[in-house]
Amino acid sequence: QEMLVESGGGLVQVGDSLRLSCTASQRAFSGYFMGWFRQAPGKEREFVTRISPSGEESKYGDSVKGRFTISRDHAKNTVYLQMGSLKPEDTAVYYCVARTPWNTGSGYSESGYEYWGQGTQVTVSS
């Protein structure tokens, strides 16, 4: 059973907006930090954003600050990534991630997250 399931990816034009969703299969995820990474072709995975369990704190990678917004809905056990002013360099596979409270790894690195979704493709066409 997939623990995290992403949806909402697709092909968009430069300047468009797109919203990704990530639904967790277990209620326990409401107590976890959750976030998004992305991986473009030929590049390493990149931290995009993360949000605290309460939803009150969020962090963003420099390349998406001011354009992307993360949020979460505990009632739906879902995290959202609202992406705006999309650029061709935003083209990547986007992965939803989650980390348990006892994970001591960096919240900005892959090792800081135990749970990963299967990924959803976002393509920004110029």
Backbone hydrogen bonds, N-H to C=O, Kabsch-Sander energy under -0.5 kcal/mol:
donor,donor_aa,acceptor,acceptor_aa,energy
5,V,23,T,-2.0
6,E,4,L,-0.5
7,S,21,S,-2.1
10,G,121,Q,-0.8
12,V,10,G,-0.5
12,V,123,T,-2.8
14,V,125,S,-1.7
15,G,86,L,-3.0
16,D,13,Q,-2.2
18,L,83,M,-2.4
20,L,18,L,-0.5
20,L,81,L,-2.6
21,S,7,S,-2.7
22,C,79,V,-2.0
23,T,5,V,-2.4
24,A,22,C,-0.5
24,A,77,N,-2.7
25,S,3,M,-2.5
29,F,26,Q,-1.5
30,S,27,R,-2.1
31,G,28,A,-2.1
32,Y,29,F,-1.7
33,F,99,R,-1.2
34,M,51,I,-2.0
35,G,97,V,-2.3
36,W,49,T,-2.8
37,F,95,Y,-2.3
38,R,46,E,-2.2
39,Q,93,V,-2.1
43,K,40,A,-2.2
46,E,38,R,-3.4
48,V,36,W,-2.3
49,T,36,W,-1.8
50,R,59,K,-1.7
51,I,34,M,-3.2
52,S,57,E,-2.7
55,G,52,S,-0.7
59,K,50,R,-1.9
61,G,48,V,-2.8
64,V,61,G,-1.6
65,K,61,G,-1.1
67,R,64,V,-2.3
68,F,64,V,-2.1
69,T,82,Q,-2.4
71,S,80,Y,-1.9
73,D,78,T,-3.2
74,H,72,R,-0.5
76,K,73,D,-0.6
77,N,73,D,-0.7
77,N,74,H,-0.5
78,T,73,D,-2.0
79,V,22,C,-2.6
80,Y,71,S,-3.1
81,L,20,L,-2.4
82,Q,69,T,-3.1
83,M,18,L,-3.3
83,M,81,L,-0.7
84,G,67,R,-1.4
85,S,15,G,-0.6
86,L,16,D,-2.1
90,D,87,K,-2.0
91,T,88,P,-1.8
92,A,122,V,-2.0
93,V,39,Q,-2.4
94,Y,92,A,-0.6
94,Y,120,T,-3.1
95,Y,37,F,-3.0
97,V,35,G,-2.4
98,A,115,Y,-1.8
99,R,33,F,-2.6
103,N,100,T,-1.7
104,T,102,W,-0.5
109,S,106,S,-1.2
112,G,109,S,-1.6
113,Y,110,E,-1.8
114,E,98,A,-0.9
115,Y,98,A,-2.2
117,G,96,C,-2.5
118,Q,4,L,-0.5
120,T,94,Y,-1.9
122,V,92,A,-2.7
123,T,10,G,-2.7
125,S,12,V,-3.3
125,S,123,T,-0.6
